[in-house]
Amino acid sequence: MTVSVFVGASVDGFIARANGDLDFLAAGGGEPHGYEEFIAGVDALVIGRKTFETVLAFPVWPYGDKRVVVLSSRPIDLSAVRGGVVEQMAGPPAEIVAELAASGAHHLYVDGGVTIQGFLRAGLVQRLIITRVPVLIGEGIPLFGALPRDLRLRHVATQHYPSGLVKSEYEVVA
């Protein structure tokens, strides 16, 4: 099982404003920067409840017919999803990965601040793709949080785009 993160962040490391707003990101993701190619190779997405609530407000469900697992220990109303394949799970990241692997998933896309941080702390992420947006927002929801130990990364590639986006890919090596 491969677990990947593909996320945009301000240069100062925030994935959203403190209130969850994403207004500093370009509408629709801005210029093409590899997301479509990335998501095409993903079997399922694992997102947190707050990320789920954020994407529900988008004009179009952003994940198409990909299987989406929303992590929450509280009941979630999934009826508002328009055209998506969504289910709810709860439990430690290792259990979520094991259950999804047992159901045939091979490549998971993990998104959302708390969710990403939890999967990193559990040592389950193998691939990080971070696109830096050329803006400083000063405060907000950080991409990274506390870790039990250092996570060594191997740089795979970096690309820059005319809008100023800089996408870097890393492999988690330890």
PLY file of the C-alpha trace (Angstrom):
ply
format ascii 1.0
element vertex 174
property float x
property float y
property float z
element edge 173
property int vertex1
property int vertex2
end_header
0.00 0.00 0.00
1.29 3.44 -0.94
0.07 6.40 1.10
0.63 9.81 -0.49
0.01 13.44 0.40
-0.61 16.03 -2.34
-1.22 19.42 -0.76
-0.89 23.14 -1.34
0.56 25.39 1.34
1.51 29.01 1.74
5.24 29.69 1.77
4.99 30.05 5.55
3.57 26.52 5.80
-0.19 26.91 6.22
-2.74 24.83 4.32
-5.70 27.05 5.28
-6.49 30.12 7.31
-7.34 29.62 10.99
-11.05 29.59 10.08
-10.44 26.95 7.37
-10.73 29.41 4.48
-8.71 28.61 1.34
-9.07 32.04 -0.28
-5.31 32.40 -0.77
-5.32 29.44 -3.19
-6.07 30.03 -6.86
-9.62 29.09 -7.86
-9.78 25.57 -9.27
-6.19 24.91 -8.21
-4.76 27.49 -10.62
-2.65 26.35 -13.51
-2.15 22.61 -14.06
0.58 21.39 -11.71
0.23 17.61 -11.71
-2.87 17.07 -9.60
-4.91 15.46 -12.40
-2.12 13.00 -13.14
-1.66 12.28 -9.45
-5.35 11.68 -8.67
-5.68 9.39 -11.71
-3.36 6.90 -9.96
-5.17 6.98 -6.61
-7.62 4.26 -5.49
-9.10 6.07 -2.50
-8.87 9.32 -0.57
-8.78 9.63 3.21
-9.83 13.02 4.52
-10.81 14.43 7.86
-14.23 15.75 8.79
-13.18 19.42 8.51
-11.76 18.87 5.02
-14.96 17.06 4.07
-17.06 19.99 5.28
-14.86 22.40 3.34
-15.11 20.52 0.04
-18.88 20.14 0.41
-19.08 23.91 -0.08
-17.26 23.71 -3.43
-19.54 24.17 -6.46
-18.57 20.71 -7.77
-17.53 17.59 -5.85
-13.74 17.67 -6.46
-13.01 13.94 -6.29
-15.24 12.64 -9.09
-16.11 8.99 -8.60
-13.05 8.19 -6.47
-13.76 6.41 -3.21
-13.56 8.94 -0.37
-13.24 7.93 3.27
-14.08 10.61 5.81
-12.48 10.08 9.21
-14.63 11.07 12.16
-15.70 9.50 15.43
-18.95 11.52 15.26
-21.76 10.74 12.81
-21.52 12.62 9.50
-24.38 13.43 7.14
-23.18 12.09 3.78
-26.43 12.96 1.98
-25.09 16.34 0.82
-22.47 14.70 -1.42
-23.36 15.21 -5.07
-22.09 12.39 -7.26
-19.37 11.09 -4.98
-18.63 7.72 -3.43
-18.22 8.55 0.26
-18.09 6.51 3.44
-17.15 7.18 7.04
-14.52 5.38 9.12
-13.00 5.90 12.53
-9.93 4.52 14.23
-6.16 4.75 14.24
-4.48 5.40 10.87
-2.90 1.91 10.77
-6.35 0.31 11.09
-7.76 2.55 8.36
-4.90 1.63 6.00
-5.27 -2.08 6.79
-9.02 -2.01 6.17
-8.63 -0.15 2.87
-5.85 -2.48 1.75
-8.03 -5.47 2.58
-10.77 -4.00 0.39
-8.39 -3.79 -2.59
-6.99 -0.26 -2.39
-3.32 0.09 -3.40
-2.73 3.86 -3.41
-4.26 6.18 -0.81
-4.32 9.96 -1.00
-4.42 11.50 2.48
-5.61 15.10 2.80
-6.45 17.55 5.56
-4.17 18.98 8.24
-5.02 16.76 11.21
-5.33 13.69 8.99
-1.97 14.26 7.28
-0.30 14.86 10.64
-1.81 11.69 12.13
-0.71 9.50 9.21
2.81 11.03 9.35
3.06 10.39 13.12
1.97 6.80 12.52
4.75 6.36 9.94
2.32 5.50 7.14
3.10 8.17 4.51
5.60 7.19 1.81
5.24 10.15 -0.56
4.82 13.90 0.03
3.99 16.28 -2.81
3.85 19.85 -1.53
3.00 22.80 -3.75
4.08 26.11 -2.26
1.79 29.00 -3.13
3.65 32.32 -3.38
1.94 34.04 -0.46
2.56 34.55 3.25
-0.62 34.42 5.32
0.98 34.77 8.76
-1.20 32.30 10.64
-3.54 29.43 9.96
-3.72 25.66 9.96
-0.17 24.31 9.70
0.76 21.57 7.27
2.97 19.84 9.81
2.69 19.26 13.54
4.62 17.52 16.28
6.31 14.24 15.39
7.62 11.52 17.70
10.93 11.53 15.80
12.57 13.04 12.76
11.23 11.86 9.41
13.98 11.77 6.81
12.96 12.69 3.30
14.58 12.03 -0.05
14.03 14.77 -2.61
12.54 13.31 -5.79
11.80 16.38 -7.92
10.94 20.06 -7.87
9.07 21.98 -10.55
8.19 25.64 -10.76
5.33 27.20 -12.68
4.75 30.63 -14.30
2.29 31.66 -11.56
5.02 31.18 -8.93
3.84 27.78 -7.67
6.72 25.52 -6.64
5.93 21.81 -6.35
8.36 19.51 -4.56
8.06 15.76 -4.20
9.70 13.77 -1.42
9.92 10.11 -0.48
9.74 9.38 3.24
12.80 7.21 3.95
12.71 6.81 7.73
0 1
1 2
2 3
3 4
4 5
5 6
6 7
7 8
8 9
9 10
10 11
11 12
12 13
13 14
14 15
15 16
16 17
17 18
18 19
19 20
20 21
21 22
22 23
23 24
24 25
25 26
26 27
27 28
28 29
29 30
30 31
31 32
32 33
33 34
34 35
35 36
36 37
37 38
38 39
39 40
40 41
41 42
42 43
43 44
44 45
45 46
46 47
47 48
48 49
49 50
50 51
51 52
52 53
53 54
54 55
55 56
56 57
57 58
58 59
59 60
60 61
61 62
62 63
63 64
64 65
65 66
66 67
67 68
68 69
69 70
70 71
71 72
72 73
73 74
74 75
75 76
76 77
77 78
78 79
79 80
80 81
81 82
82 83
83 84
84 85
85 86
86 87
87 88
88 89
89 90
90 91
91 92
92 93
93 94
94 95
95 96
96 97
97 98
98 99
99 100
100 101
101 102
102 103
103 104
104 105
105 106
106 107
107 108
108 109
109 110
110 111
111 112
112 113
113 114
114 115
115 116
116 117
117 118
118 119
119 120
120 121
121 122
122 123
123 124
124 125
125 126
126 127
127 128
128 129
129 130
130 131
131 132
132 133
133 134
134 135
135 136
136 137
137 138
138 139
139 140
140 141
141 142
142 143
143 144
144 145
145 146
146 147
147 148
148 149
149 150
150 151
151 152
152 153
153 154
154 155
155 156
156 157
157 158
158 159
159 160
160 161
161 162
162 163
163 164
164 165
165 166
166 167
167 168
168 169
169 170
170 171
171 172
172 173
